[in-house]
Amino acid sequence: MKVRLLDLDRGGAVEVEVDEKAHPIAIINKLKELGIVGRFETVIFGVSPNGRQVFYVPAATVAQLVAYSNQTKQPLCFRRFPIHGYGKG
C-alpha cells in the first residue's frame, strides 16, 4: 500500500510503500530506510487538521491509519524528533 505523508518540518509530501497489514511503526522504519529521517531521529505521525500540529491516531495497522485519514478527510503527516542520548560520546 502506498502511503502519502506530509512532512511538517521540511514541507512537501513523501510517499512510501508499506504493507497494509503491518504495524504503523513500519512507516518510521521505511522513512529511515529511505534516508528521509536521520539515524538519531524518530517521528510522530498522525493527522493534521491545520498543517502545524500532529494528532496521534491509535491504529493497529497501516490500513486502519489510512482509513481514519480518509474518513476524517485530514492528511497523514509526520514531524521529526531527536532521540536524546544517541550519537554523543
C-alpha positions in Angstrom: 0.0 0.0 0.0 1.3 3.4 -0.9 1.1 5.9 2.0 1.4 9.6 1.3 2.6 11.7 4.3 3.1 15.4 4.7 6.5 16.4 6.1 5.6 19.2 8.5 9.2 20.0 9.3 10.6 20.4 5.8 7.4 20.9 3.8 6.3 18.8 0.9 5.0 15.3 0.7 6.6 11.8 1.0 5.2 8.6 -0.5 6.3 5.3 0.9 5.3 1.7 0.1 4.4 -0.3 3.2 2.5 -3.5 3.8 -1.1 -2.5 4.7 -1.3 -5.2 7.4 2.0 -4.0 9.1 2.1 -2.1 12.4 2.3 1.7 11.7 5.9 1.6 13.1 6.7 0.1 9.6 6.3 3.7 8.3 9.0 5.0 10.6 11.3 2.2 9.6 10.7 2.9 5.9 11.3 6.6 6.3 14.7 5.7 8.0 15.5 3.2 5.3 14.9 5.9 2.6 17.1 8.4 4.4 14.2 10.8 5.0 14.5 10.5 8.8 18.0 10.6 10.3 19.7 7.9 12.3 19.2 9.6 15.6 15.7 10.9 14.9 12.2 9.4 15.3 8.9 10.7 14.1 5.4 11.1 15.4 2.8 10.6 12.7 -1.0 11.1 12.6 -3.4 13.5 11.1 -3.1 17.3 10.9 -6.2 19.4 10.7 -4.3 22.7 10.5 -0.9 21.8 8.9 1.0 22.6 12.1 0.1 20.1 14.8 0.1 16.3 14.6 -2.8 14.5 16.3 -1.9 10.9 17.1 -4.2 8.2 15.7 -4.3 4.9 17.6 -4.2 2.3 14.8 -3.2 -1.4 14.8 -2.3 -1.5 11.1 -1.3 0.9 8.4 -4.7 0.2 6.7 -6.5 1.5 9.8 -4.4 4.6 9.9 -5.1 5.4 6.2 -8.8 4.6 6.6 -9.0 7.1 9.5 -7.3 9.7 7.4 -9.7 9.2 4.5 -12.7 9.1 6.8 -11.9 12.4 8.5 -10.5 14.0 5.3 -7.4 15.0 7.2 -3.9 14.4 5.6 -1.5 12.0 7.2 1.6 13.8 8.3 4.7 13.4 10.4 7.1 15.6 12.5 10.7 14.7 13.4 12.1 14.5 17.0 15.6 13.8 18.2 16.4 10.6 20.1 18.2 12.1 23.1 21.3 10.3 24.3 22.2 8.7 21.0 25.1 9.8 18.8 27.0 11.6 21.5 30.2 10.5 23.2 
